[in-house]
Amino acid sequence: MKVRIETHGCKLNTADSQRLANEFTRTGYAIAEAGEEPDVFVLNSCTVTHVADKKARQALSKARKSFPNAIVVAAGCYAESGTADLEELAATDLVIPNTRKSEIVSMVSSRTGLEWQEPAGTEIEVGQLLGRTRGAVKIQEGCDQVCAYCIVPKVRGRERSIPKAEIVSQVQALSSAGCPEVILTGTQLGSYGFDLENTGLIDMIRTVLEETDIRRLRVSSLQPAEFSDELLELWNGIGADRLCPHFHIPLQSGSDRILERMRRRYTGAGYLEAVAAAKAAVPGCSVTTDVISGFPGESEADHDRTVEILTSAELADAHIFPYSVRPGTSAAHFDDQVDVQIRSQRAEELREIADAAAKAHRMSFVGETRSVLWEGARGTSGLTDNYLRVRLEPGEITAAPVGDGDGLIEEIKFTRLERMQLIGTSAS
């Protein structure tokens, strides 16, 4: 029997989907290839905004129409927050919330008739959904911060860390399977190890570098207050050639008043200090961010402060979205909601600033050489170590089937920028 897993949202969901794919294959299922009709369709959903909820419903309805004979399963964060809504959706056969995600394969198998195999404690996850190019390894899950706008603590639970030995085993398994890059992901990476003995984020990263041969290791997201000299030294010391020089540092707002109301634990000035520290310690790095426009109570002055901070930060990219009311969060009960049209207008202004900064950041690398990890056919699309999209000049693209070159890392000299994509030639 064949299963297809569609993943929405964050890298943490990607890691969950990889583990789910491995559990399905251990039980006797095959992962459906592109173009194959699956017997089981699983959506690993996101619920960070109302748009994510809408996309989940659309994906489930599309799956029901495309695969009328398949068992359609709604799983993930939206299945946790909107269980009742999804159970009423005609497209779904099973709705399995995050609190029961360990039961997904057994519950599906009770429908298909395949005997579920209890995963052995020593099983190593190999990350089958991302092929040989990039894998995601979950290092922790849950969040105790409970920001006013965020539903993640309700759908992911309290913070808990994955044992260091398990992380090392998973990273090495991915590397041994031919995967050249691994992303360490979680909800609050900086809190890693608080519930374990004699370890923390810095120690864990150092151990992964010491005990695995992974060629590229990427850290998915860190809070501004977590940028210590000791942490950044990893990029110049043991991880100099393997830790990817890319830092995702959420901003959310540049206004200290709004940050406090959001229950964020930094200021606009503190954010700029973290960005400056990263850039100073790791020259040529890319810094990306998230910003919410139109949070309840946001005035024009608050928005102007976000404009100022975003402009000053000179970031490589920014994910900017209007505030979305999430039922069950404290901000949903605030009585000073910003007009939806104003939220959208402010988001558009911030996107223009972010796009200009992104273009300038990419232009600064024209004439330089960096390592590029190709995805699919060599030269058609790849990522630099500092997370910039690249392709080769047309005359240099290998005329080979898709997949040839997948996972290859090579040095590329950038000759120009085209539509936010660096174009280059082989430096070898």
DARAVEN-V862864 format. One record per pair of residues at least 6 apart in sequence whose C-alpha atoms are under 7 Angstrom apart, sorted by the first residue. I is the first residue (numbers start at 1). J is the second residue. If there is no record, write none. Layout:
BEGIN
I|J ; I|J
END
This chain:
BEGIN
1|29 ; 1|30 ; 1|39 ; 2|29 ; 2|30 ; 2|31 ; 2|32 ; 2|38 ; 2|39 ; 2|40 ; 3|29 ; 3|30 ; 3|31 ; 3|32 ; 3|38 ; 3|39 ; 3|40 ; 3|41 ; 4|31 ; 4|32 ; 4|38 ; 4|40 ; 4|41 ; 4|42 ; 5|41 ; 5|42 ; 5|43 ; 6|42 ; 6|43 ; 6|44 ; 7|13 ; 7|14 ; 7|17 ; 7|43 ; 7|44 ; 7|45 ; 8|44 ; 8|45 ; 8|46 ; 9|45 ; 9|46 ; 11|136 ; 11|185 ; 12|138 ; 12|185 ; 12|186 ; 13|44 ; 14|136 ; 15|136 ; 15|137 ; 15|138 ; 17|44 ; 18|127 ; 18|128 ; 18|129 ; 19|125 ; 19|127 ; 21|128 ; 22|125 ; 22|128 ; 23|119 ; 24|105 ; 26|117 ; 27|115 ; 27|116 ; 27|117 ; 32|38 ; 37|67 ; 38|70 ; 39|69 ; 39|70 ; 39|71 ; 40|70 ; 40|71 ; 40|72 ; 41|70 ; 41|71 ; 41|72 ; 41|73 ; 42|72 ; 42|73 ; 42|74 ; 42|75 ; 43|73 ; 43|74 ; 43|75 ; 44|74 ; 44|75 ; 44|76 ; 45|56 ; 45|75 ; 45|76 ; 45|77 ; 45|78 ; 46|52 ; 46|53 ; 46|76 ; 46|77 ; 46|78 ; 47|53 ; 47|77 ; 47|78 ; 48|151 ; 49|324 ; 49|326 ; 50|324 ; 53|78 ; 60|91 ; 60|92 ; 61|91 ; 64|72 ; 64|91 ; 71|93 ; 72|92 ; 72|93 ; 72|94 ; 73|92 ; 73|93 ; 73|94 ; 73|95 ; 74|92 ; 74|94 ; 74|95 ; 74|96 ; 75|95 ; 75|96 ; 75|97 ; 75|98 ; 76|97 ; 76|98 ; 77|97 ; 77|98 ; 77|155 ; 79|86 ; 79|95 ; 79|96 ; 79|97 ; 80|97 ; 80|98 ; 80|155 ; 81|155 ; 83|95 ; 86|95 ; 87|95 ; 96|104 ; 98|155 ; 98|156 ; 105|116 ; 106|116 ; 109|115 ; 109|116 ; 124|169 ; 124|170 ; 124|173 ; 125|170 ; 125|173 ; 126|170 ; 126|173 ; 126|174 ; 127|135 ; 127|174 ; 132|178 ; 132|179 ; 132|407 ; 133|179 ; 133|180 ; 133|181 ; 133|375 ; 133|406 ; 133|407 ; 134|179 ; 134|180 ; 134|181 ; 134|182 ; 135|174 ; 135|179 ; 135|181 ; 135|182 ; 135|183 ; 136|182 ; 136|183 ; 136|184 ; 136|185 ; 137|170 ; 137|171 ; 137|182 ; 137|183 ; 137|184 ; 137|185 ; 138|184 ; 138|185 ; 138|186 ; 139|161 ; 139|162 ; 139|167 ; 139|184 ; 139|185 ; 139|186 ; 140|160 ; 140|161 ; 140|162 ; 140|186 ; 140|187 ; 140|189 ; 140|192 ; 141|156 ; 141|159 ; 141|160 ; 141|161 ; 141|186 ; 141|187 ; 142|153 ; 142|156 ; 142|157 ; 142|158 ; 142|159 ; 142|160 ; 142|187 ; 143|153 ; 143|157 ; 143|158 ; 143|159 ; 143|187 ; 143|188 ; 144|153 ; 144|158 ; 144|159 ; 146|153 ; 147|262 ; 147|263 ; 147|264 ; 148|262 ; 148|263 ; 148|329 ; 148|330 ; 148|331 ; 149|262 ; 149|326 ; 149|329 ; 149|330 ; 149|331 ; 150|329 ; 151|326 ; 151|329 ; 160|195 ; 161|192 ; 161|193 ; 161|195 ; 164|204 ; 168|208 ; 168|212 ; 171|182 ; 172|212 ; 172|213 ; 172|214 ; 175|213 ; 175|214 ; 179|407 ; 180|214 ; 180|215 ; 180|216 ; 180|407 ; 181|214 ; 181|215 ; 181|216 ; 181|217 ; 182|216 ; 182|217 ; 182|218 ; 183|217 ; 183|218 ; 183|219 ; 183|220 ; 184|218 ; 184|219 ; 184|220 ; 185|219 ; 185|220 ; 189|221 ; 189|222 ; 190|201 ; 190|222 ; 190|226 ; 192|200 ; 192|201 ; 193|199 ; 193|200 ; 193|201 ; 194|200 ; 202|231 ; 209|239 ; 215|242 ; 216|242 ; 216|243 ; 216|244 ; 217|242 ; 217|243 ; 217|244 ; 218|243 ; 218|244 ; 220|248 ; 221|247 ; 221|248 ; 221|249 ; 222|248 ; 222|249 ; 223|249 ; 223|250 ; 224|249 ; 224|266 ; 224|270 ; 224|271 ; 224|274 ; 225|266 ; 227|274 ; 232|281 ; 235|243 ; 235|282 ; 244|385 ; 244|386 ; 245|282 ; 245|285 ; 245|286 ; 245|385 ; 245|386 ; 246|285 ; 246|286 ; 246|287 ; 246|386 ; 246|387 ; 247|286 ; 247|287 ; 247|288 ; 248|287 ; 248|288 ; 248|289 ; 249|287 ; 249|288 ; 249|289 ; 250|289 ; 250|290 ; 251|271 ; 251|289 ; 251|290 ; 251|291 ; 252|290 ; 252|291 ; 252|292 ; 253|259 ; 253|291 ; 253|292 ; 253|306 ; 254|268 ; 254|305 ; 254|306 ; 254|309 ; 255|268 ; 255|302 ; 255|305 ; 255|306 ; 256|267 ; 256|268 ; 258|298 ; 259|267 ; 268|309 ; 272|313 ; 275|313 ; 279|285 ; 285|386 ; 286|316 ; 286|386 ; 286|387 ; 287|315 ; 287|316 ; 288|315 ; 288|316 ; 288|317 ; 288|318 ; 289|317 ; 289|318 ; 289|319 ; 290|318 ; 290|319 ; 290|320 ; 291|319 ; 291|320 ; 291|321 ; 292|320 ; 292|321 ; 292|322 ; 292|323 ; 293|321 ; 293|322 ; 293|323 ; 293|343 ; 293|346 ; 293|347 ; 294|322 ; 294|323 ; 294|338 ; 294|343 ; 295|323 ; 295|338 ; 296|334 ; 296|336 ; 296|337 ; 296|338 ; 297|336 ; 297|337 ; 297|338 ; 307|350 ; 311|353 ; 314|357 ; 315|357 ; 315|358 ; 316|357 ; 316|358 ; 316|361 ; 317|354 ; 317|358 ; 318|354 ; 320|347 ; 320|351 ; 321|347 ; 322|343 ; 322|344 ; 322|347 ; 323|343 ; 325|332 ; 326|332 ; 359|420 ; 363|417 ; 365|414 ; 366|414 ; 366|415 ; 366|416 ; 367|413 ; 367|414 ; 367|415 ; 368|413 ; 368|414 ; 369|411 ; 369|412 ; 369|413 ; 369|414 ; 370|384 ; 370|411 ; 370|412 ; 370|413 ; 371|384 ; 371|385 ; 371|409 ; 371|410 ; 371|411 ; 371|412 ; 372|382 ; 372|383 ; 372|384 ; 372|385 ; 372|409 ; 372|410 ; 372|411 ; 372|412 ; 373|382 ; 373|383 ; 373|384 ; 373|407 ; 373|408 ; 373|409 ; 373|410 ; 374|381 ; 374|382 ; 374|383 ; 374|405 ; 374|406 ; 374|407 ; 374|408 ; 374|409 ; 375|381 ; 375|382 ; 375|406 ; 375|407 ; 376|402 ; 376|403 ; 376|404 ; 376|405 ; 376|406 ; 377|400 ; 377|401 ; 377|402 ; 377|403 ; 377|404 ; 377|405 ; 377|406 ; 378|397 ; 378|398 ; 378|404 ; 378|405 ; 378|406 ; 379|391 ; 379|392 ; 379|397 ; 379|398 ; 380|391 ; 380|392 ; 380|397 ; 381|389 ; 381|390 ; 381|391 ; 382|389 ; 382|390 ; 382|391 ; 383|389 ; 383|390 ; 389|421 ; 389|422 ; 390|421 ; 390|422 ; 390|423 ; 391|422 ; 391|423 ; 391|424 ; 392|423 ; 392|424 ; 392|425 ; 393|423 ; 393|424 ; 393|425 ; 396|425 ; 411|426 ; 411|427 ; 411|428 ; 412|424 ; 412|425 ; 412|426 ; 412|427 ; 413|424 ; 413|425 ; 413|426 ; 413|427 ; 414|422 ; 414|423 ; 414|424 ; 414|425 ; 415|423 ; 415|424 ; 416|422 ; 416|423 ; 416|424 ; 417|423
END
